[in-house]
Amino acid sequence: MENKIALFKELLLAENRKHNLVSRATIETDLDEHIEDSRRILGIMKLKGQKVVDIGSGAGFPGLILAICEPEAEFTLLESNQKKSRFLVEAAEKLRLKNTSVNNERAETASRRHNQRGRFDIGVARAVAKVQVLLEYGLPLIKTRGRAVFWKGVNYPEELSRAQNALNILGGRLTAEHKYFTAAEKERVLLEFTKIKPTPDNYPRRTGIPAKNPL
């Protein structure tokens, strides 16, 4: 596993010199922090045997890292940016991740597909959007009684307070707040939600609307 993570870092740093997947100032130490942060979910829930969707996978945090760490889970990486999506495909191939597929489209589009809607046990998202927006992206993709886990920083209480309407409409409930500090002593939290009832068919709304006009 550690060998694959080391290879992932090499691949990402090399690709980032050609295309701006992460900040151009990113160095190996920064990647180690992203990797450590991505792995935090493994301490709060088992992913083995689960179907997991990573919403806005970017350069692979957390989805590609989790796919390396848990080969017995099935991962779908949702990424609308073509360059980032292409990198994820190439990295998964070079890392020989047979448990990983990459979907180059937005969550709003994927959620309206019959083979994607309500298919996943767990949805994850890191550094993508505000909580109320993530709920509209993620809950339609997740099975009833499935869970959504979002990585957030110190300002999460304000985001949670604004997300109550979205939770009521979309059929979600806050289950737990898993607080922790990174190695760099940054305060972080994993917000865990449970989908308690089916999401109405008219959600998510059209592409771009959840971010422009949050519930």
PyMOL commands that set and color helices and strands:
alter all, ss='L'
color gray80, all
select helices_A, chain A and resi 2-16+28-43+63-69+82-94+107-110+131-141+156-162+164-170+209-212
alter helices_A, ss='H'
color red, helices_A
select strands_A, chain A and resi 51-55+74-78+100-103+120-126+142-152+172-181+187-195
alter strands_A, ss='S'
color yellow, strands_A
deselect
rebuild
show_as cartoon
